[in-house]
Amino acid sequence: MTDKEWQDTKMATLYELRLIFANGEKSEYTKEEIVELLDKIAMAKDQQ
């Protein structure tokens, strides 16, 4: 993976997190909830 591809992937993941939080029903998340969301994203990326 090139540096450009790595940067694009990182930014896409951050944007995905932003959308999850912005469109979520909650305005505050616990650390456990954030970790769970990160785990779900990581597992989904592994399956692609």
C-alpha positions in Angstrom: 0.0 0.0 0.0 1.4 3.4 -0.9 1.5 6.3 1.4 -1.3 8.0 -0.6 -3.5 4.8 -0.3 -2.8 4.6 3.4 -3.8 8.3 3.9 -6.9 7.8 1.9 -7.9 4.8 3.9 -7.3 6.5 7.2 -9.3 9.6 6.1 -12.2 7.4 4.9 -12.3 5.6 8.2 -12.3 8.8 10.1 -15.2 10.1 7.9 -17.1 6.9 8.5 -16.7 7.4 12.3 -17.9 11.0 11.9 -21.0 9.9 10.0 -21.8 7.3 12.7 -21.6 9.8 15.5 -23.3 12.7 13.5 -26.2 10.5 12.4 -26.6 8.6 15.7 -29.5 9.1 18.0 -27.2 9.8 20.9 -25.3 13.0 21.7 -22.9 11.3 24.1 -21.2 8.0 23.9 -19.4 6.0 26.6 -15.9 4.7 26.0 -17.3 1.2 25.7 -19.7 2.3 23.0 -17.0 4.0 21.0 -14.7 0.9 21.3 -17.6 -1.3 20.1 -18.2 1.0 17.1 -14.4 0.9 16.3 -14.4 -2.9 16.6 -17.4 -3.2 14.2 -15.7 -1.0 11.6 -12.4 -2.9 11.9 -14.2 -6.2 11.4 -16.1 -4.9 8.4 -12.9 -3.7 6.8 -11.3 -7.1 7.4 -14.1 -8.7 5.4 -13.7 -6.5 2.4 
